Amino acid sequence: MTADWDARGIEIRSERLCLKLVTPDDADEVFAAITPAITRFMQWEPPRSPAAFAQVWRSWLTLIRSGSDLHFVARSVADDRCLGLVGLHAAKTVSPELGIWIREDAQGDGIGREAIGAVVEWASERLDPDCFQYPVAEKNVASRRIAEGLGGSVIETRSNPKYTSVVYRIPNLRR
């Protein structure tokens, strides 16, 4: 990432998605899409109120400005509806970490694969890391398929209070 990098201009497009970095204008729609069912495979618990979520998204803005963590809102090209979030954490490192959640009513149609694939393609080109790490709950079969579909292989196992995860290494698509 160069010193003149401007986060405001980032837009990643795929066939069905437009991914842009989160802004305050996204907060209400993103909060409304966060449900306990989608957070069962996330390390964090869902915020209980819009005020609690405000603390979260405001911290994301600081990380986005620094370029260290990028939080993308995935929106439908067809109707601009928020479908979820994709994170690229430790973006300036040789092995950034990917994360994703897709709203319940948009799951099962390949949106997660398309969103992660678009971010991996963009980051491979623009940031040129050695590879990506993608931690996934062992029991989250859909997310494991995303990693495997991108050529990912398991490199380690981690435990946290909610579940055991496997960490995939996904190659840089340019190499």
C-alpha positions in Angstrom: 0.0 0.0 0.0 1.4 3.4 -0.9 1.4 6.5 1.1 -1.0 8.2 -1.3 -3.6 5.4 -0.9 -7.1 6.8 -0.5 -9.6 4.4 0.9 -12.6 6.5 -0.3 -12.0 5.5 -3.9 -12.0 1.7 -3.4 -14.9 -0.1 -5.2 -14.7 -3.8 -6.0 -17.2 -5.1 -8.5 -18.2 -8.7 -9.4 -21.0 -10.1 -11.4 -23.6 -9.6 -8.7 -21.8 -7.5 -6.1 -20.4 -4.1 -5.4 -18.1 -3.9 -2.4 -17.2 -0.6 -0.8 -15.6 0.3 2.4 -18.1 0.8 5.3 -19.3 4.3 6.0 -21.5 5.8 8.7 -24.4 5.7 6.1 -24.2 1.9 6.1 -24.5 1.5 9.9 -28.3 1.1 10.2 -28.6 -1.4 7.4 -25.6 -3.4 8.5 -26.8 -3.6 12.1 -30.3 -4.8 10.9 -28.7 -7.7 9.1 -26.6 -8.9 12.0 -28.5 -11.8 13.6 -27.5 -14.4 16.2 -27.7 -17.1 13.5 -25.0 -15.5 11.4 -22.7 -14.8 14.4 -22.7 -18.4 15.6 -19.5 -19.0 13.6 -17.9 -15.6 14.5 -15.6 -15.0 17.5 -17.6 -11.9 18.5 -21.1 -11.6 19.9 -23.6 -9.4 18.0 -24.0 -5.9 19.4 -27.2 -5.5 21.3 -28.2 -2.0 20.1 -27.5 0.5 17.4 -25.4 2.5 20.0 -23.3 -0.6 20.8 -22.8 -1.2 17.1 -21.8 2.5 16.6 -18.8 1.8 18.8 -17.9 -1.1 16.5 -18.2 0.6 13.2 -16.5 3.8 14.4 -13.5 1.7 15.3 -13.6 0.2 11.8 -13.4 3.7 10.3 -10.1 4.4 12.2 -8.7 1.1 11.0 -9.8 1.8 7.4 -8.2 5.3 7.5 -4.9 3.8 8.6 -5.1 1.1 5.9 -4.6 -1.7 8.5 -8.0 -3.3 8.3 -10.5 -2.9 5.4 -14.2 -3.6 6.1 -16.2 -3.9 2.9 -20.0 -3.7 2.7 -21.2 -6.2 0.0 -24.2 -4.9 -1.8 -26.3 -6.3 -4.5 -25.7 -4.7 -7.9 -29.4 -5.3 -8.7 -31.0 -3.4 -5.8 -28.2 -2.0 -3.7 -29.3 -4.1 -0.7 -26.7 -4.9 2.0 -25.8 -8.6 1.7 -23.0 -8.7 4.3 -19.5 -7.7 5.2 -16.1 -8.8 4.1 -13.0 -8.0 6.2 -9.4 -7.8 5.1 -7.5 -7.6 8.3 -3.8 -6.8 8.7 -4.1 -5.6 5.1 -0.5 -4.2 4.9 1.1 -7.5 5.9 2.4 -10.4 3.8 -0.6 -12.6 4.9 -3.7 -10.6 5.5 -6.7 -12.3 7.1 -10.0 -12.6 5.5 -13.4 -12.7 7.2 -17.0 -12.6 6.0 -20.6 -12.8 7.0 -23.6 -12.9 4.7 -27.1 -12.0 5.9 -29.3 -15.1 6.4 -31.7 -14.5 3.5 -28.8 -14.2 1.0 -27.0 -17.4 2.0 -26.8 -20.5 -0.1 -26.5 -18.7 -3.5 -22.7 -18.3 -3.8 -22.7 -14.7 -2.5 -20.0 -15.5 0.1 -17.7 -17.2 -2.5 -18.2 -14.3 -4.9 -17.5 -11.6 -2.3 -14.4 -13.3 -0.9 -13.2 -14.1 -4.4 -13.6 -10.5 -5.5 -11.6 -9.2 -2.5 -8.9 -11.8 -2.9 -8.6 -10.8 -6.6 -8.5 -7.1 -5.8 -6.0 -7.5 -2.9 -3.8 -9.8 -5.0 -3.5 -7.1 -7.6 -3.3 -4.0 -5.4 -1.6 -5.2 -2.3 0.3 -8.2 -3.6 0.6 -10.2 -0.4 2.3 -13.6 -0.3 -1.0 -15.2 0.6 -4.2 -14.8 2.7 -5.2 -16.4 5.9 -8.9 -17.4 6.3 -9.9 -18.7 9.7 -13.1 -20.7 9.6 -15.1 -22.6 12.2 -14.5 -26.3 11.7 -18.3 -26.9 11.4 -18.9 -24.1 8.9 -18.9 -26.2 5.8 -20.0 -23.4 3.5 -17.1 -21.1 4.5 -14.7 -24.0 4.2 -15.9 -24.6 0.6 -15.1 -20.9 -0.1 -11.5 -21.3 1.0 -11.1 -24.7 -0.8 -12.6 -23.2 -4.0 -9.9 -20.5 -3.9 -7.1 -23.1 -3.6 -6.9 -22.8 0.2 -5.3 -25.5 2.3 -5.4 -25.9 6.1 -2.3 -24.6 7.9 -3.3 -24.6 11.5 -6.1 -25.1 14.1 -7.2 -22.5 16.6 -9.5 -22.6 19.6 -11.6 -19.8 21.0 -14.5 -19.8 23.5 -17.2 -20.4 20.9 -15.6 -23.0 18.6 -12.5 -24.6 17.1 -11.4 -23.2 13.8 -9.1 -24.2 11.0 -7.0 -21.6 9.2 -6.7 -21.8 5.5 -3.8 -20.4 3.5 -5.2 -19.0 0.2 -2.6 -18.2 -2.4 -2.2 -14.8 -4.1 -4.0 -15.2 -7.4 -1.2 -13.4 -9.2 1.5 -15.9 -8.3 
